[in-house]
């Protein structure tokens, strides 16, 4: 995708908008995000890592152990586990069991549909036993729009999984956090986050009796499958121009790349999951194995034009809007 970005000569390099402070990581690392594989039971149209049933990349246990040791050494506050469908990694439960012993906050990101697949029936009880925060991707609260993005019956199966999560106490108890994620279904920006959260809560409660804690709105970053769609349809220039025109300097202080480190399945390191999708590693070039046993050092963040996707409007990160 970078060649396509380079052709957009009317849009300034993202680095020209960063001050010295915002162009470097923060003084302390608070989030370690582990992408434990691109294997997934779905092949969503907006997936930036292009996960799917035919992907074979998964994180091995020795990489997990290096991540866990680093998290312990750095006193990481949040271990954020993602994929693909992270539940499909055969060592997923081992990772969660170890992670909750190290970090006070452990997040598991799920596509929900996986929780209705044969062999995964006990995962909700497993989540509850370890009190992990469950962050669920739910592209929309109506079937037509969501099934167009995820595939036939994906909405109905997601509602089934959410109902089971509610029955287990998720979304109803303060210590069983259930958050949802909304992505637009096309080349447009999400609505304001708090307004969209109210809309989701009203619709899911009315139609299905489902409750949850918070909704995160994410801007579709112009990479991965969505980026390929923009190129095929000729919409990449206009979409990138929209992102650039909506650039909000107030989002820079809260960018996820300043506070987190993203680890690929093989231990390669990135400033964020989007850079991982574009294979833009941290500028110092280390793997997680190189960092174990060493003190934390601030680093300059690797940026490119897709970073405008995180700074448009309210901003966008793994935790939703940044302003």
Secondary structure by P-SEA (a helix, b strand, c coil): caaaaaacccccccccccccccccccccccbbbbccccccccccccccccccccccccccaaaaaaaaaaaaaacccbbbbbccccccccaaaaaaaaaaacccbbbbbbcccccccccccaaaaaaaaaccbbbbbcccccaaaaaaacccaaaaaaaaaaaaaaaacccccccbbbbbbbbbccccccccaaaaaaaaaaaaaacccccccbbbbbccccccaaaaaaaaacaaaaaaaaaaaacccccccccccccbbbbcccccccccaaaaaacccccccccccccccccbbbbbbbbcccccccccccccccccccc
